[in-house]
Each structure stands twice: as C-alpha cells, then as structure tokens.
Amino acid sequence: MRSQFPAGPSTRRALYGLGLLAALKALSLVLMAQAVASVLAGLMAHDAAWAAQLGWGRQASSSGP
C-alpha cells in the first residue's frame, strides 16, 4: 500500500519553509565559492592588496615619518 503524504496548511507551510532554506543555503554556497575563487585569483596574481586585506601583508600606516 502506498503511504499518503499528509496534506494541510501546516504541511504546505513547512514545505515552503524548507524550500526557502534550501534556496538560501544554495545561495550561500555559491557566494562562498565565489569569494574563495576571488581570493585565490588575487593570490595567484601576486596582488599586494589581497594580502593586506587578509592581514597577511604589511599594513599601510597612516602616520607620518
């Protein structure tokens, strides 16, 4: 016998909520992958600005000599 999926307003709302959470998780994964790729591209290009933003490079001081 095939099981019946409970249909009701609370079940439908729960499914919409789960769908929204899945979409937000997918968006966050895409944005994190984009950030990692951007950092790796900056590091591979030997751009000093990336190292300074990450705290790995020398910070530019605003004080005078």
C-alpha positions as CSV (number, residue, x, y, z in Angstrom):
1,M,0.0,0.0,0.0
2,R,1.3,3.4,-0.9
3,S,1.7,5.8,2.0
4,Q,-0.3,9.0,2.0
5,F,1.6,12.3,2.3
6,P,-0.3,14.5,4.9
7,A,-1.8,17.5,3.1
8,G,-2.7,20.5,5.1
9,P,-1.9,24.2,5.7
10,S,0.9,23.5,8.2
11,T,2.5,20.8,6.0
12,R,2.4,23.2,3.0
13,R,3.9,26.0,5.0
14,A,6.6,23.7,6.3
15,L,7.5,22.6,2.7
16,Y,7.7,26.3,1.6
17,G,9.9,27.0,4.6
18,L,12.2,24.1,3.8
19,G,12.3,25.2,0.1
20,L,13.3,28.7,1.2
21,L,16.0,27.3,3.5
22,A,17.4,25.2,0.7
23,A,17.5,28.2,-1.7
24,L,19.3,30.3,0.9
25,K,21.8,27.5,1.5
26,A,22.5,27.2,-2.2
27,L,22.9,30.9,-2.5
28,S,25.4,31.0,0.4
29,L,27.4,28.1,-1.1
30,V,27.6,30.0,-4.4
31,L,28.7,33.2,-2.7
32,M,31.3,31.4,-0.6
33,A,32.7,29.6,-3.7
34,Q,32.9,33.0,-5.5
35,A,34.7,34.5,-2.5
36,V,37.2,31.7,-2.4
37,A,37.8,31.8,-6.1
38,S,38.3,35.6,-5.9
39,V,40.8,35.3,-3.1
40,L,42.7,32.5,-4.9
41,A,42.8,34.6,-8.1
42,G,44.1,37.6,-6.2
43,L,46.8,35.5,-4.5
44,M,47.8,33.8,-7.8
45,A,48.2,37.3,-9.4
46,H,50.5,38.3,-6.6
47,D,48.4,41.3,-5.9
48,A,49.6,43.0,-2.7
49,A,46.1,44.4,-2.0
50,W,44.7,41.0,-1.2
51,A,47.4,40.1,1.3
52,A,46.8,43.5,3.1
53,Q,43.1,42.9,3.2
54,L,43.6,39.4,4.7
55,G,46.1,40.6,7.2
56,W,48.9,38.7,5.7
57,G,50.8,41.6,4.2
58,R,52.2,44.8,5.5
59,Q,49.5,47.3,6.6
60,A,49.9,50.8,5.2
61,S,50.4,53.2,8.0
62,S,48.6,56.5,8.0
63,S,51.1,58.1,10.4
64,G,53.8,60.3,9.2
65,P,57.6,59.7,9.5
